[in-house]
Amino acid sequence: MAGPSRLPYIRLGLMVAAIVAATPALSADANNGERLAHRWCEACHLVSATQRSATDQVPPFGSIAKIPGFDAAKIALFLLDPHPKMPNMGLSRTEAADLAAYIVTLK
C-alpha cells in the first residue's frame, strides 16, 4: 500500500496518463491517416505524389501541410466539423488525428 507521502505522486502520474490517453495527436498513426486520405479525400484532394488526378478546386495535402502556422491539432479539429463543401465523413477523433498526422508528413 502506498504511504501518504507517495499519494501526490500517484495522483500526478494518473493525471498525466489520463491527459496522454485523451490526446489522440500524441499517438496518431500517420499510416492509417494515409489509408483514410486515399479512401475519403483523394476524389478531390491530391493526397500523395503517386496520385494521378484530383480537382484543382481544392488544395493538395502537401500545400496544406506547408501553410505557415500549420498545426495538426487544428486540422484534426477542422476534420471533425467540416465546412459545407466537404462531405461529412463521420471521422472519429482518432481518425481525424491520424489523417492530420499524415498531412504533417507531407511538409
Secondary structure by P-SEA (a helix, b strand, c coil): cccccaaaaaaaaaaaaaaaaacccccccaaaaaaaaaacccccccccccccccccccccaaaaaacccccaaaaaaaaaccccccccccccaaaaaaaaaaaaaac
